[in-house]
Amino acid sequence: MRIVVVGTGYVGLVSGACFADFGHHVTCVDRDDAKIAALLHGEIPIFEPDLERLVQSNARAGRLSFTTDLAGPVRDAQAIFIAVGTPSRRGDGHADLSHVYAASREIAEAVKGFAVVVTKSTVPVGTGDEVERIFMQVNQSAGVAVVSNPEFLREGAAVRDFKHPDRIVVGTTDERARKVMGEIYRPLYLNQAPIMYTSRRTAELIKYAANAFLATKITFINEMADLAEKVGADVQEIARGIGMDNRIGSKFLHAGPGFGGSCFPKDIRALIKTAQDYDAPLRIVEAVNSVNDTRKRAMARKVAAPFGGNLRGKTIAVLGLTFKPNTDDMREAPSIPLITALQDMGATVRAFDPVGMELARIEMPDIQYSENPYECAAGADALVIVTEWEQLRALDLDRLKREMACPVVVDLRNIYDPNELTKRGFLYQSVGRAGKPEA
C-alpha cells in the first residue's frame, strides 16, 4: 500500500520505518528542511535502538522516502497518518492541537478521492470529529474516512513494540477504513497481534486511560517506597510480592524519582483538562500528577540528608540525565528538577549521560558535563544515579571510591545491592530500601 506519514518525530519516524519494513511504500513528510535533508543522508534525529538500520535499509530498498512536499505524495496515498506533536498548551495544560489541525487542512487541500486519514498522534477525545469537520469544510468531495489509531510505543524499545504489539487499536465505524487498516497491519497477523476495532472516541480515550493507569502504578509504588523507608521494609520485595498477583502484574512497579518523558506528563495533564471540561473530574489522576511533580524536586532532600540537609559548597555528581535508558529524550526528565533543586541548595553539579548530554546542555547549560562516570565522580562529595543505564550498572566501585572526595552514593533507581556498597565503605542511600523503623 502507499502510505504517507506526516511528521518525522519520534512516532512518525518509527511508524514510517516499520510500515516500510512491512513492505508498504511509505513517504515521510516534514516541514523541517534540515531534518529531511539529514534523513535523506541516513542521519537519524533521535536515538532509538535499531531505528537507524531500519531507516537506511528501507530507504535503500526504495520503500521509504522523505520530502517536504506534502501534496504530491498525498494525492496517490491510500492512507495518511498524522504523527505531529501534541505538546501541552501553555497556560492550561490542554493538548496543543494546532499542528494536527494544520496538517489536516493541508491534507484536505491535496487529497483526491477516497483515502483513510489516521490520527497517530495522541489526541484528546473528539479530535477526530474536528479533523473530519475540517475535511468537510475544505474538500467535501474527497470522501475521506478519519480513523484513530493511537500508538503504544516505549522509547528505547519502540521498534520492537511496533512489530510485536500487545494490541492494535483502530477507532472507526467505516467498513472501507477497516479494510484498509487491516491490510496495513496484515503483516503482524503472524505475530498474532490482536486488532481491536472500536469507535473513534473510544480509541482516543483508550490511549489516555492506558497512560494514566501506568502512571498511577508508578506513583503508587513510589509512595509505598516512602512508607517502606519509614518502617524498615523493602519496596522491591513489596513490588515483587504484589506483582505476582496476576490482577496487578509486575510492570511499572519500580520505585524511583518519578516519571517523566514525552508522554505521561503531558497526557495526564490533557486528560485532567478534558475531564474537567466534561464535568467528570478524575481525582485519582489529579493526585498522581501532583504527587509526581512534587516527588522529582523532593529527591534533592534525599541527596542532602547525609550532609545534614546542607549542600552549600558541595559537588554533586549526577549519573544519567534522560528520563529513561536507551533514549536521548530529556523532556520532563526527573534529572532537571532534581538538578535545579540541588543548585538552589548551593551545590555545584557535574553530570554524565551516555547519549543525552547534547540535549541536556540545551535544558541545563549551567552545569558541568563529563566524558565518563569516573571523571564525573572525581572529587565529588556525593554521586547520584538518576537513570538506570546499563553502562552504570557495573561501575568499578573501588575506583569510584578512590575518585570521590566523600563516598556517598544516592541510588534513585535501586540498581545496586546495599550490602555490597556498604561493605566497600560507601554511605549508600536508595529508594524504599534504606532506613530503620522509627520509634
Buried (B, 14 or more C-beta within 10 A) or exposed (E): BBBBBBBBBBBBBBBBBBBBBBEBBBBBBBBBEEBBEBBEEEEBBBBBBBBBEBBBBBBEEEBBBBBEEBEEBBBEBBBBBBBBBBEBBEEEBBBBBEBBBBBBBBBBBBBEEBBBBBBBBBBBBBBBEBBBEBBEEBBEEBEBBBBBBBBBBEBBBBBBBBBEBEEBBBBBEBEEBBEBBBEBBEBBEEEEBEBEBBEBBBBBBBBBBBBBEBBBBBBBBBBBBBEBBEEEBBBBEBBEEBBEEEEEEEEBBBBBBBBBBBBBBBBBBBBBBBBBEEEEEBEEBBEBBEBBBEBBBBBBEBBBBBBEEEBEEBBBBBBBBBBBBBBBBBBBBBBBBBBBBBBEBEBBBBBBBBBBBEBBBEBBEEBEBBEEBBBBBBEBBBBBBBBBBEBBEEBEBEEBBEBBEBBBBBBBBBBBEBEEBEEBEBBBBBBBBBBEEEE
